[in-house]
Amino acid sequence: MSEHQDAAGCADSGELVGLFRVYGHRWEIERLDPGSAWVAVTRNGGFVQVIAAHDLDELRAELQKAEAEGP
């Protein structure tokens, strides 16, 4: 599910909206397949960073860590 798709069918839609609010301007966030991993991708010039997580709580923690570390 990308930020451009409707999150209404997602059980975690409130948490997903919160992630988009905080990280959506820097990261592309989507779910690969229903019941599968969540991924976040950011690009800074030629540098691409990808984060994969089993759930949105884990994704949020990994995004926080990545933001603290910087590019």
C-alpha positions, 0 to 999 in steps of 0.5 A, a space after each residue: 500500500 503506497 501513500 497514494 493508495 487508500 489506507 481504509 482497508 488496512 487494520 493499521 490505517 491510523 498508525 500508517 497515517 501517522 507514519 506518512 505524516 512524520 516520514 512521508 515527505 522523505 520516505 516512500 512507504 508501502 506494504 509488499 503483499 497483504 500480510 507481508 513486509 512493510 518497506 520504506 525507501 528514500 533517495 538522496 542523490 545516488 544513495 538509496 536506502 531501503 528498510 523492511 519490517 514485519 509490522 508498522 511498529 518495527 518500521 517506525 523504530 527503524 525509520 527513527 533510527 535511520 533518521 537519527 543516523 542521517 544519510 
